[in-house]
Each structure stands twice: as structure tokens, then as C-alpha cells.
Amino acid sequence: MQQELSKLKQENERLEQLAHLDWLTGICNRGYTQECVDELLSNRQAGVLLVLDVDRFKQVNDRYGHITGDRLLEEIAAKLRSMVFRTDILGRVGGDEFVIFMPIAQEERFVEERCAQIRDRLRFVELDGQEFQLSVTVAGALAEQGDDYQTLFDRADQILLEKKRARKRFSTLSVQEHKGMSKKGIAIDMERIREELSEQEMIPGAYCQDYETFKSIYRFVERRMRRVNMPVCILLFTLTDGKGEFPDLHQREAQMHVLQESIQNSLRSGDVFTQYTSCQFLVMVSDSDSSQAEGIAERISDVFYRTLDLWSGSLLHHCYPMQPRQGRK
């Protein structure tokens, strides 16, 4: 009981921590940033709040794609994390907007020096061997008597906006050029998505998956069979000791390994299988009716028995054809 309570407490702490973190960068999210800064300001009316914004970040997304844009934000957060102390608060409070709160008493000169240091550190960011030159605007404000996070942030943000207006350069790109950049960015996104989704190293033979993934594939095929007439069969292989019982534990692992290899090497790359229990494998064979599936099962069994020549147990198999998923089309 005590162990279960301890696990529950750990899980609650983990979930609470996740609720405080930004989903992309892993640093504080907006709500938790405000909560922490408010608490620090209430304890001591001193501190420096820096606000950082990536200039023309939309053009980064348009040119290189949103996936690259997200990864750049992750790298920016990592660089900022390396620059702050443990007592500082680092948060992402907008799409490409970050804040750093330092609970220390300082002067305006320190703020400007720190802003310049951050700009210089983020001037170049490397991603997958490619170097990106970034322009960031950084501004800061010193905490005053009666400040909370919002009033301090608003003051720093106004300074940041003034800096951006002073440095703003009017783009000479036409509307059509902007549209072309957006389309190029989407094309880059699609290419990266394709690379991420594609199997990187295709292993010959059947596709081995965990049970939950196998279940999802099964349900997808069920749905597809309602629109496409295709024979699909499920095979269940079961190891026994020859007397209707499961093999001893000390033998089972080695036998299951041999069975997995027998299935892997006897099937096509379009087939999929999974370990169902400690003594069973489930196999889905596509484009095969019951008689063909039986032939496949016999082939797997032959390979298995040849490998375990002196084994006294039995390998059972059962076959059933899949049916289309019933329900609304």
C-alpha cells in the first residue's frame, strides 16, 4: 500500500511538472512564469526582467518550414538555458517570445549589457549542420516598488517594441514573392515529415511491432476492408511443452526468440506481427485467404522445427480470416 501511494505521489508530481512546462522547449510556460515571478517579487521587490523576440520569425517559417522553425525555437531555449542561473526564471510566453527574470538588484547599465550579450549569443544558431543567422530584439526593465509580473512585463515589452520600431526595415518583397516563400516553406515541411515518418532502416521480412501498434494497424485494416475487397488473415502461434502446457520459463525466452526469427524471415515486408503473450505471437498476413494463410503457417512451423531440431514441445497455430469493420461507412 505504501509503495502504491509513493508511486501515485511521484506520478502526480510528474503531471504537475508537465503542466508547468512549455510543450515545445521544456522551459516554463507562460502561466508558470508569471506565477514564479509574482512569488519572487512578493518576497523581495527587486529583480530584472528581460524580454526577447525573434525578428521576422515568420519569414524563417516561410523559407525553411514550420518544423525547422520549431527546432530553432528549441535551440534558442537551450542557449538561453545555458546562460541563466538556477535562481533565474526562464520562460516562453509567446510563439517566438521568451522572458528571463533575475531576482537581483541591478542598474540600467547591467540590463543593456545583458541584452547585448544575449543578442550576440543568439546571432548564429546551428541546426543539423546548417548555420542560421538570427536577429533578435532584447529589452529589459528593473523591478519597481509595487510591481507584479504583468506590470514589469508590460514595461519591458514597451521598451522592446520601441527598439523594434527603431530597427524596423521595410521589406521590398512583393505579395507574390511572400506567397512563393510560404509555399516553399510548406514543401520543406512536407519533405521533413516524409523523412520522419518513413522507416529509416528497413529490416527484411515481416514488420514486427508492439501490441498497441499492432492493434491500431488491425483496426485500420478493418476499416479499409469495408471499402476495398482484400483477403487478410490472422495467425496465432502458441508454444507448448507437448502436453498442452506452456514451456518452462527458463526455456521459453530462447524458444520465443527462435519463433520470432522464423516468423520474421518467412513473411513478406508487407506483413506485420507482434508478441501477444510470453508464449504467443500474432501475425497479420495480407492478400492471403485461409488456405494460403495455412500454407504460410506451415512454412513458419517448418523453419521453427528445423532450427530447434531436438525440441520436444509443440508449436500450435490457429488461423481466422479478418472481417470488415461493422458500422457507418
LOVEXKE-441159 format. One record per residue: x, y, z of N, C-alpha, C in turn. Coordinates in steps of 0.001 Angstrom, whole numbers, padded with zeros to 6 digits, always signed. Atoms other than C-alpha are relative to their C-alpha. Layout:
// residues N
XYZXYZXYZ;...
//
This chain:
// residues 329
+000828-001204+000000+000000+000000+000000+000868+001263+000000;-000906-001139-000089+002815+002388+000927+000715+000235-001325;-000689-000105+001287+004593+001611-002342-000917+000598-001064;+000960-000534+000963+001438+002335-004361-000227+001490+000221;+000175-001418-000307+000952+005661-002568+001208+000811-000453;-001223-000678+000425+004569+006562-003285+000020+000177-001516;+000049-000086+001464+004131+005768-006992-001025+001034-000447;+001043-000970+000339+000908+007792-007085+000487+001426+000225;-000546-001322-000293+002674+010741-005466+001000+000422-001070;-000982-000302+001038+005517+010526-007988-000679+000344-001318;+000719-000261+001245+003057+010398-010886-000681+001364+000044;+000638-001313-000146+001147+013415-009543+001023+001124-000128;-001061-001001+000109+004418+015323-009207+000454+000147-001447;-000410-000044+001409+005356+014387-012776-001025+000767-000836;+001055-000678+000752+001989+015553-014143-000041+001491+000322;-000012-001408-000392+002196+018775-012152+001149+000738-000671;-001151-000615+000658+005645+019444-013566-000278+000222-001480;+000327-000145+001416+004415+018829-017123-000946+001169-000234;+000956-001100+000133+001584+021313-016554+000689+001357+000085;-000735-001251-000157+004221+023965-015760+000938+000273-001170;-001023-000127+001034+006403+023373-018826-000597+000289-001369;+000370-000256+001390+006187+024671-022373+000154-001285-000799;+000024+001294+000703+005302+021745-024664+001141-000159-000992;-001017+000095+001045+007962+022593-027263+001416+000048+000559;-001378-000261-000427+011019+023840-025403+000371-000627+001333;-000288+000590-001299+010683+022253-021960+000323+001007+001088;-000198-001016-001035+011179+025576-020161-001367+000412+000547;+001276-000396-000616+008497+027343-018078-000977+000528-001048;+001004-000575+000887+005251+028091-019858-000424+001366+000534;+000370-001375-000344+003548+031475-019679-000607+000098+001404;+000670-000054-001290+001325+030732-016699+000942-000226+001166;-000915+000314-001101+004061+029204-014570+001068+001080+000148;-000948-001111-000068+006482+032003-015477-000576+001134+000841;+000645-001077-000757+004016+034578-014178-000121-000360+001479;+000154+000448-001389+003363+032530-011032+001319+000107+000765;-001306-000020-000676+007082+032198-010213+000497+001425+000212;-000478-001380-000119+007914+035849-010916-000812+000760+001048;+000840-000650-001015+004948+037067-008854+000441-000382+001411;-000421+000461-001324+006122+034948-005935+001326+000630+000409;-001301-000595-000312+009701+036236-006157-000131+001491+000288;+000178-001434-000214+008551+039858-006420-000697+000295+001324;+000691-000217-001271+006270+039472-003417+000940-000184+001188;-000956+000242-001083+009193+038217-001332+001067+001090+000083;-001013-001058+000035+011672+040867-002466-000262+000872-001220;+000334-000916+001094+010830+043921-004551+001261+000403-000757;-001203-000258+000788+013929+043612-006707+000086-001057-001086;-000153+000968+001071+014706+041980-009995+000136+000684-001348;-000144-000468+001375+015400+042344-013700-000780-000947-000900;+000751+000817+000955+013019+041136-016403+000453+000344-001408;-000402-000168+001391+014364+040638-019921-001036-000653-000898;+000941+000527+000988+012046+040129-022890+000739-000129-001321;-000713+000287+001243+013351+038564-026101-000992-000391-001078;+000885+000299+001127+011668+038409-029502+000859-000231-001241;-000748+000300+001225+012989+036803-032717-000555+000852-001132;+000443-000887+001076+012852+039327-035556-000347-000792-001258;+000443+000579+001279+010957+038322-038709-000028-001525+000052;+000016+001460-000143+010419+034802-037406-000945-000649-001003;+000921+000544+001005+007507+034318-039820+000740-000313-001295;-000769+000255+001216+009993+034588-042675+000844-001267+000130;-000727+001253-000233+012013+031768-041096-000914-001183-000287;+000970+001072+000258+008893+029575-041116-000326-000111-001479;+000354+000015+001422+008021+030594-044680+001124-000567-000855;-001137+000421+000833+011504+029929-046014+000433-001433+000272;-000558+001300-000359+012541+026813-044100-001039-001009+000478;+001037+000920-000467+009234+025328-042902-000223+000118+001496;+000370-000151-001414+007432+025236-039562+000753-000981+000903;-000744+000963-000819+009265+022123-038358+001381+000555+000340;-001295-000630-000251+012602+023878-038778-000156+001173+000962;+000257-001112-000911+011102+026930-037079-000132-000456+001437;+000156+000534-001360+010080+024845-034069+001335-000453+000575;-001287+000486-000487+013508+023264-033837+000946+001159+000323;-000797-001184-000323+015134+026700-033943-000408+000581+001357;+000464-000473-001307+012954+027753-031006+000551-000878+001119;-000578+000903-000997+014159+024667-029138+001472+000327+000244;-001423-000327-000141+017794+025607-029839+000188+001333+000713;-000071-001293-000687+017177+029193-028736-000214-000195+001497;+000270+000275-001416+015682+027918-025469+001200-000672+000664;-001164+000696-000557+018685+025622-024970+001156+000971+000244;-001066-000990-000182+021130+028508-025483-000303+000918+001182;+000375-000864-001119+019195+030714-023082+000140-000733+001327;-000105+000794-001227+019080+027905-020522+001454-000054+000487;-001418+000062-000375+022883+027743-020610+000524+001334+000528;-000448-001331-000403+023070+031478-019850-000588+000453+001332;+000662-000453-001227+020841+031663-016771+000483-000808+001202;-000329+000690-001240+021436+030732-013143-001210-000790+000488;+001079+000847-000523+019389+028214-011185-001092+000818+000666;+000996-000844-000670+017668+031027-009315-000801+000852-000986;+000713-000783+001009+016580+032717-012573-001217-000766-000514;+001187+000588+000622+013230+032090-014268+000095+000216-001504;-000030-000062+001461+013324+031275-017991-001307-000559-000531;+001291+000464+000508+010031+031026-019841-000231+000400-001446;+000479-000351+001344+008458+031006-023275-001435+000485+000161;+001297-000614-000280+005490+033370-023178-000787+000307-001264;+000678-000201+001271+004578+033546-026867+000645-000870-001044;-000543+000843+001063+005322+031947-030217+001510+000043-000072;-001462-000156+000058+008854+033348-030505+000459+001025+001030;-000311-000968-001046+008902+035421-027318+000388-000725+001291;-000532+000608-001219+010948+034491-024243+000217+001089+001055;-000334-000928-001086+011480+036101-020843+001001-000659+000940;-000927+000429-001050+014239+035845-018261-000189+000946+001182;+000088-000821-001214+013699+037060-014706+001143-000377+000926;-001120+000196-000923+016708+037519-012442-000344+000699+001310;+000407-000589-001281+015828+038077-008762+001159+000697+000712;-001149-000722-000546+018679+040523-008166-000219+001500-000183;+000042-001457+000129+019051+044272-007641+001152+000442-000903;-001019-000430+000949+020891+045846-010585-000327+001396-000522;+000186-001319+000587+021251+049062-012581-000284-000134-001494;+000343+000004+001424+020233+050040-016124+001165-000474-000866;-001172+000400+000792+023775+049512-017372+000089-001519-000104;-000022+001465+000007+023596+045843-016378-001023-000541-000990;+001061+000458+000904+020330+045454-018310+000468+000078-001448;-000455-000165+001384+021836+046832-021537+001129-000971-000334;-001104+000936+000243+024978+044720-021168-000518-001422-000167;+000563+001355+000083+022929+041588-020590-000768-000184-001303;+000733+000073+001271+020695+042338-023595+000969-000189-001165;-000999+000111+001067+023754+042790-025810+000639-001382-000006;-000601+001337-000104+025244+039532-024533-000919-001059-000605;+000960+000970+000538+022064+037594-025397-000099+000136-001516;+000054-000208+001454+021852+039172-028866+001207-000626-000683;-001226+000536+000593+025452+038213-029540+000012-001526+000037;-000010+001460-000145+024997+034634-028253-000963-000665-000995;+001008+000587+000889+021945+034074-030485+000166+000433-001454;-000201-000488+001367+023408+035664-033597+000072-001149-000999;-000099+001184+000857+024189+032224-035026-000499-001221+000769;+000527+001235-000584+022302+029011-034307+000193-001118-001013;-000257+001123+000904+023379+025671-035781-001063-001071+000179;+001039+001026-000013+020803+023057-036722+000284-000994-001110;-000296+001057+000977+021639+019742-038435+001147+000397-000927;-001160-000371+000797+024967+021123-039592-000175+001275-000799;+000258-001241+000726+023341+024226-041090-000034+001163+000982;-000079-001151-000892+024090+027613-039558-001032+001046-000400;+001017-001015+000228+021213+030079-039236+000442+001300+000670;-000304-001309-000564+021886+033776-038752-001313+000634+000444;+001234-000535-000560+019231+035235-036465+000195+001439+000460;+000038-001333-000582+018290+038726-035431-001044-000015+001105;+000939-000024-001124+016706+039102-032003+000004+001389+000627;+000117-001248-000749+015448+042120-030124-000168-000350+001466;+000035+000277-001438+016077+042086-026379-000127+001323+000745;+000174-001193-000827+014877+044630-023849-000239-000436+001437;+000179+000358-001399+014668+044763-020084-000488+001163+000830;+000469-001019-000936+013209+046606-017142+000344-000427+001414;-000294+000252-001405+014115+046917-013479-001292+000031+000804;+001199+000046-000842+011512+045975-010892-000070+001242+000884;+000240-001155-000852+009978+048885-009007-000960-000375+001116;+000885+000246-001127+008044+049115-005759-001439-000188-000486;+001384+000270+000373+004594+047569-006183-000164-000787-001283;+000089+000762+001253+005437+045699-009393-000451-001426+000250;+000190+001438+000120+003996+042313-010192+000493-000389-001385;-000531+000449+001292+004844+040208-013237-000574+000826-001141;+000647-000633+001140+002312+041891-015514+000472+001433-000206;-000445-001388+000157+003317+045491-014792+001461+000069-000429;-001419+000028+000379+007016+044637-015058+000162-000454-001445;-000070+000484+001383+006479+042684-018273-000466+001077-000973;+000521-001040+000898+004391+045471-019825+001039+001091-000230;-001016-001043+000137+007156+047980-019147+001158-000473-000877;-001088+000546+000825+009857+045734-020624-000456-000190-001439;+000524+000241+001343+007633+044875-023583-000120+001303-000787;+000077-001294+000676+007068+048559-024390+001376+000446-000476;-001370-000329+000406+010823+049110-024458+000404-000845-001199;-000316+000894+001118+011169+046077-026748-000670+000484-001279;+000721-000476+001185+008508+047432-029132+000635+001265-000561;-000676-001210+000458+010274+050799-029279+001292-000345-000732;-001234+000437+000664+013531+049033-030153-000298-000591-001369;+000345+000632+001278+011829+047002-032878-000424+001052-001018;+000416-001054+000924+010245+050112-034383+001209+000782-000503;-001190-000753+000386+013610+051869-034388+000849-000772-001003;-000855+000826+000860+015282+048938-036148-000736-000560-001206;+000812+000636+001037+012442+048024-038463+000435+000452-001394;-000339-000289+001395+013318+047799-042121-001160-000460-000870;+001129+000348+000844+010625+047826-044768+000429-001015-001053;-000303+001064+000954+010586+044683-046851-000363+000439-001408;+000273-000320+001402+010774+045064-050647-000617-001168-000742;+000600+001155+000657+009246+041656-051333-001422+000306-000417;+001376-000158+000462+006057+041653-053388-000889-001033+000668;+000959+000948-000560+002888+039865-052290+000210-001381-000595;-000196+001292+000655+003531+037114-054846+001264-000683+000504;-001230+000592-000535+007077+036626-053526-000236-000564+001387;+000337+000505-001333+005703+036268-049997-000757-001310-000109;+000762+001234+000186+003230+033648-051240+000913-001132-000443;-000930+001025+000460+006040+031836-053010+000842-000545+001128;-000777+000449-001156+008083+031722-049809-000827-000898+000895;+000871+000824-000842+005085+030335-047894-000150-001390-000588;+000148+001307+000650+004571+027569-050453+001288-000806+000111;-001277+000700-000121+008275+026745-050350+000171-000554+001402;-000099+000465-001380+008126+026522-046558-000840-001230+000248;+000878+001163-000157+005181+024114-046713+000607-001215-000686;-000628+001116+000716+007009+021995-049296+001150-000584+000818;-001096+000473-000850+010024+021807-046972-000557-000771+001183;+000658+000712-001097+007713+020832-044101-000399-001403-000419;+000477+001300+000469+006205+018021-046168+001159-000961-000230;-001160+000857+000228+009632+016713-047130+000566-000498+001328;-000496+000411-001315+010754+016666-043477-000953-000996+000651;+000988+000927-000553+007513+014988-042432+000158-001374-000636;-000179+001275+000696+008022+012317-045085+001232-000731+000518;-001227+000618-000501+011569+011705-043860-000185-000539+001414;+000205+000434-001381+010451+011488-040226-000908-001214+000084;+000952+001106-000052+007567+009105-040960+000539-001266-000653;-000492+001165+000733+009453+006830-043349+000911-000851+000880;-000881+000929-000716+011197+003746-041991+001438+000257-000427;-001371-000388+000315+014876+004663-041766+000843-001182-000468;-000758+001197+000366+016377+001168-041906-000973-001166-000118;+000989+001047+000212+014042-001358-043463+000625-001376+000230;-000468+001351-000297+014593-004805-041949-000734-000975-000913;+000671+000961+000885+013908-007661-044405-001021-000841+000752;+001005+000865-000606+010842-009774-043754-001142+000782+000599;+001209-000587-000574+007744-009063-041697+000325+001180+000912;-000110-001234-000774+007155-005852-039774-000399-000284+001440;+000270+000316-001402+007464-006518-036021-000316+001279+000770;+000437-001174-000742+005565-004070-033796-000444-000389+001405;+000554+000268-001322+004499-003724-030177-001508-000222-000128;+001396+000422+000094+000995-004914-029352-000949+001172-000256;+000897-001139+000186-000633-001458-029145+000048+000509-001437;-000115-000415+001398+000720-000511-032577-000666-001014-000911;+000645+001058+000780-000397-003882-033981-001520+000163+000055;+001446-000171-000164-003872-003235-032592-000508+001163-000858;+000394-001142+000830-004014+000156-034331+000007-000363-001481;-000056+000442+001397-002926-001413-037625-001186-000908-000310;+001134+000916+000171-005566-004138-037188-001285+000794-000224;+001232-000781+000109-008313-001554-036702-000036+000816-001288;-000057-000720+001269-007126+000464-039681-000355-000926-001159;+000293+000964+001071-007226-002651-041894-001478-000381+000021;+001437+000275-000111-010713-003472-040568-000816+001064-000724;+000716-001101+000643-011901-000068-041716+000194-000033-001518;-000309-000020+001433-010169-000330-045088-000723-001121-000740;+000650+001140+000643-011734-003732-045792-001464+000280-000321;+001380-000353+000314-015147-002071-045825-000104+000636-001379;+000005-000673+001301-014167-000212-048999+000808-000746-001057;-000862+000726+000938-011559-002499-050543-000145-001494+000263;+000146+001451-000129-012135-006192-051194+001384-000640-000017;-001326+000604-000075-008942-007807-049965+000011-001044+001105;-000058+001051-001026-008298-011079-048101+001149+000245+000976;-001004-000155-001053-006461-010721-044789-000287-001035+001077;+000176+001022-001033-005889-013454-042215+000887+000290+001207;-000756-000106-001242-004725-013518-038608+000433-001399+000422;-000549+001263-000490-002457-016313-037376+000428+000176+001452;-000442+000009-001393-001930-017106-033701+000897-001208+000214;-000956+001073-000283+001194-019145-032886+000164-000124+001512;-000094+000250-001437+001393-020765-029442+001026-001087+000283;-000983+000996-000433+004343-022548-027847-000575-000832+001142;+000408+000887-001100+003507-025583-025686+001119-000998+000272;-001016+000999-000353+005514-028270-023939-000312-001373-000586;+000406+001276+000575+003793-031005-025972-001087-000687+000792;+001033+000586-000852+001355-031724-023144-001142+000989+000251;+001059-000991-000140-000886-028715-023581+000308+001112+000971;-000392-001042-000944+001028-026557-021104+001067+000896-000633;-001044-000893+000480+003324-023597-021641+001372-000544+000401;-001351+000469-000348+007085-024357-021686+000500+000659+001287;-000612-000570-001195+009228-023736-018607+000568+001386-000309;-000450-001376+000187+010260-020146-018097+001434+000081-000504;-001413-000081+000370+013979-020846-018460+000238-000415-001448;-000117+000387+001407+013387-022367-021941-000782+000949-000908;+000959-000759+000802+010640-020032-023085+000640+001151-000776;-000582-001183+000643+012736-016965-023861+000771-000366-001264;-000783+000425+001166+015112-018806-026206-000909-000515-001108;+000923+000543+001000+012236-020604-027946-000791+001119-000685;+000733-001127+000587+010305-017360-028441+000892+000808-000940;-000930-000702+000881+013409-015763-029933+000114-000728-001341;-000069+000790+001236+013681-018611-032461-001291+000158-000797;+001283-000149+000685+009969-018320-033249-000113+001377-000654;+000044-001349+000576+010266-014572-033791+000821+000074-001281;-000836-000011+001202+013124-015062-036249-000626-000821-001117;+000658+000835+001008+011192-017830-038012-001122+000772-000681;+001084-000810+000567+008209-015502-038477+000575+001136-000834;-000611-001150+000672+010376-012532-039424+000519-000371-001386;-000671+000373+001242+012268-014396-042131-000886-000760-000977;+000869+000791+000874+009331-016390-043530-001090+000833-000665;+001085-000831+000514+006993-013490-044274+000520+001133-000871;-000338-001121+000871+006903-010552-046660+000076+001296+000811;-000150-001279-000700+007727-006957-045754-001338+000678+000251;+001321-000590-000189+004029-006076-046068-000801-000647+001107;+000687+000671-001103+003040-008478-043265+000486+000580+001331;-000339-000576-001300+003049-007470-039605-000290-001013+001099;+000233+000926-001106+003341-009401-036346+000403+000646+001314;-000296-000520-001326+003603-008854-032603+000010-001131+001010;+000062+000972-001088+004261-010768-029399-001251+000285+000812;+001287-000162-000678+000869-011343-027783+000107-000328+001489;-000272+000380-001384+001869-013187-024601+001429-000512+000067;-001362+000514-000146+005060-014724-023246+000228-001253-000823;-000129+001222+000803+004325-017808-025394-000724+000094-001338;+000822-000108+001204+002357-016415-028339+000399+001198-000864;-000159-001071+000974+002785-014353-031485-001265+000101-000840;+001092-000261+000930+000042-012769-033582+000591+000487-001310;-000502-000364+001320+000609-012435-037324-001172+000437-000868;+000987-000434+000978-001388-010470-039901+000606-000149-001390;-000489+000207+001365-000902-011679-043478-001022+000583-000967;+000895-000664+000945-002393-009530-046224-000001-000718-001339;+000160+000603+001334-003628-010627-049665+000119-001519+000056;-000062+001458-000171-003996-014198-048383-001327-000495+000560;+001216+000597-000537-007114-016313-047957+000388-001069+001028;-000258+000952-001087-007459-019053-045328+000959-001104-000414;-000878+001090+000442-005799-021788-047399+001433+000489-000183;-001345-000558+000163-002874-019547-048287+000636+000304+001362;-000509-000284-001338-002543-018462-044657+000447-001275+000705;-000405+001283-000580-002430-022121-043587+001349-000429-000547;-001290+000335+000602+000412-022666-046035+001134+000822+000589;-001001-000874-000622+002270-019703-044562+000330-000484+001410;-000202+000497-001364+001761-021074-041034+000845-001273+000000;-000787+001233+000096+003132-024464-042098+001459+000315-000312;-001373-000369+000348+006174-022801-043623+000742+000537+001224;-000614-000533-001218+006871-020901-040397+000307-001130+000981;-000196+001133-000916+006432-024088-038363+001180-000856-000433;-001119+000803+000507+008857-025993-040610+001337+000652+000337;-001243-000717-000303+011523-023318-040194+000304-000083+001496;-000170+000042-001454+010964-023288-036426+000499-001365+000459;-000384+001348-000426+011210-027084-036028+001397-000370-000489;-001344+000299+000507+014321-027284-038203+001063+000680+000864;-000957-000726-000846+016017-024698-036005+000145-000665+001364;-000011+000697-001294+015030-026485-032780-000174-001495-000252;+000081+001388+000474+015793-029982-034029-000369-000978+001107;+000206+000966-001082+015736-031732-030638-001075+000443+000987;+001006-000521-000925+012890-029787-029078-001168-000972+000113;+001066+000983-000226+010184-031975-027531-001385+000632+000092;+001292-000671-000117+007432-029350-027383-000738+000066-001326;+000823-000148+001202+004782-028362-029917-000266+001477-000269;+000379-001342+000425+004096-025210-031895-001377-000082-000644;+001367+000012+000516+000379-024728-032412-000273+001282-000772;+000424-001220+000680-001194-022327-034864-001489-000069-000309;+001415-000132+000321-004728-021117-035425-000163+001163-000969;+000176-000989+001058-005976-019120-038383-001461+000432-000075;+001367-000451+000280-009026-016941-038912+000062+001209-000934;+000013-001131+000936-009918-014523-041731-000552+001254+000662;+000519-001269-000507-010404-010873-040849-001272+000380-000736;+001250-000466+000582-013810-009332-041472-000026+001528+000017;+000093-001464+000004-014642-005732-042427-000610+000521+001289;+000528-000649-001194-015304-003417-039516-001454+000388-000228;+001415-000324+000128-019049-003111-038968-000264+001390+000567;+000331-001349-000462-020519+000360-038597-000219+000916-001171;+000292-000974+001042-021150+003536-040529+001201+000185-000905;-001076-000223+000959-019124+003980-043696+000395+001471-000035;
//
